[in-house]
């Protein structure tokens, strides 16, 4: 889940003057979040029965949305033993009105609300939803299990997926829509963002510098 955050920052003086009103504002935001997620869960329960209206992903736009949710995985109602990997992107506004698009079957997946728009991926492509619609960027890591998306300070988006070579694949979506690609080996475990750098954990034996320290 990813939420829009375009509230204005207040000065220290403003915080002192308006301190008493901050707690109710936080309460309202949490109440809104609970309501919206409850509606999302209810709507998602209707998807397999075919009672759910969807918007083509090419026509999906942010509009008044304040929360973006990615819904994926589940069991088939038809009795099939294999799990479903359908992925939906759902946008909800403050009144819990929803717009949703089916983006295909994919294992894993993340959603990230950046200053450029809402970033998410499908089986063979990446999507960027803005106020004017959704653009499609061809992926170089199709078929891989998506682990995490990161928004860099300069506006680029990095998609981290698993690699068959016991490591990770990193796909950097540039501001002009082009894609830069890199792959690591012998990295595992937690991943993090430090400034404009993606941090990956490697085995000590695989790093001569760490091994000799």
N, C-alpha and C positions, 0 to 999 in steps of 0.2 A: 504494500500500500504506500502511496505517496501523496502528500498534502501540499496544497499551494500555500506559500508563505510570503505574502507581499505587504505585511503590516509595516507601518512606519516605525522607525526607531525613535525613542524618546530620549531627551536629555536628562541628566541627573536631576535638574530642578523639576522637570515635569514629573519624574518618577516620585519625588517627594510629595508633590502636590496631589498626584493622582494615585498614590499608593493604595488608598482605601478602595478604589474602584477596580484594581487589577484582579483581585480574587474572583469577583463575580464574572469578569470577562473570561478568565480561565475556565470557570465552571461552565459558562455557556459554550465555550469551544469543546470541552470534553463531552457535554451533553449532546452537542451536534454530532460529534464523532460517533458516539454510541448509537444515536438514532440512524445515522447514515449507514453504519456497518450492519445494523440490524436489518435495514431495508435491503442492503446488498445480499445478505445471507438469505433473506426471504425470496428475492428475485432469482438468485442462483438455484434455489431448490426447484424452481419452475422450469429451468432450462431443458432437462431431459424430456419433459412432457410436451415440448413444442409450443408452450403458451408464452414464450418470451420473444418480444420484438427486438430485432437487432438492426444496427446501422452498418452499412458497408464501411470497411476500415478507410477507404479512400475518401469518404465523406465525413469522417469523425473529426470534430473540432472541439477545442476547449470550451468556448462559450463562457457560461457562468459556473463551470465546474470548480469545486474547491478541493475535491478528493479524487484520486485516481486509484483504482484497485485492479490487480491482476488476479483472475480466478483460473485455477487449473487443477487437473487431476480429479479422479472420482471413479466410482464403480458404475458399470453399465446396468440400466434398468431392464435390459432385454435378457439378462441372465448370462451374458458372456463373462468368462472368468478373468479375462485380461482387463486391466484398468484403463480408463479413458485418459487421454492426454490432451484433450481439447483445451485451448487457452482463450480466455475472454479478457478484453479490456473494458472496464466499466468506469464511466465518469459520473460523478454525483454532485449536484449543487447543494446550496444551503437548505433547500426544501426537500432534499432527498429524491429529487427527480433524477432519473438516470438515462444515460445513453450507453450502449454497449456494442462492441464489435467482436466477432469471432476471428482470431488470427491464425487458426490452424493447430495442428498437433505438434507439441513440443515438450520435451522433458526438461523440467527446471525452467527458470525464467525469473527476471527481475523487472521492476518498473521504477523509473527515476524521473522526478519532476525537476528539470533544470531551468536555468534562465532562458534557454532557447525553446523550451517546450517539454512535452512528456515523451521520454525515450523508453522504448521497449522493443522486444524482438520476437520474430516468428521462426518457423522452421528453417527458412533460407534467407531471411532478410531482417533488417532493422527498420523500425518506424520512428518518426518524429511527428507528434501531433501538436499543432499550434492553433492559434485563434483562426487561422485561415484554412485549416485542413490538415491532412496527413501526407507526409512525403515518405517514400520508400527508398531505402539504401540497401543494396545487395550486400549480403554478408559473406565473409571469407571463412567463417567457422561453422557453416551449416552442419546440422546433425550432432553437434557437440552439446554437452550438458552445460547450460548457462548457470554460473555461480553468482555473479554480482555485476552491477553497473556502477560506475563512478563518474561524477561530473568534475572535471578539472577546472581550476580557476580561470583559464583562458577560454572556456566555453566548449572544449572538446569533451567527448564522452568515451570512456574506455569500458569495453565489455570483456569480462574475464570468464573463460569457459574451461572445461576440463580438457586435457590432452591425452591421447592414447599413449604418449611417450612418458607417462608417469610425471606429468608436469601440468602447466597451464598454457592456454593460448590467450593472448591479449590483442584485442582489436580496437584500434583508436579511430573513432569517427571524427574526421576533421571538420572544420567550420565550412569548407566548401563542398562537403558531402563525400569527399574521397575517403578511403579507408587504408590505414597503415596497420601492418600485421606483424606480430612477434610471437615467439614460442619459447617457453622455458622447459628445462628438464630437472627432475629430482626436486621439485618444489611441492609442498603439501601443507595442509593445515590452514590456519587463519590467514586472511588477506587484509591489508589495510591501505588507507590513503594518507599520505603525508605531504601536504602542499600539492605539488603537481606530480608526485611520484607514487607509483603503486608498489607496495612492499609485500614480498612473498617470502615464505620461510623455506630454507633449503637445508638439506642434511649437511652437518658439519664436515663429513668426509668428502663431500662434493665441492667444498670451498677451501682451496689451499690457504687463503688469507686467514679464514676463521680457524682452520685446523692448526696453523702455526702460532696462533695468538696465545 
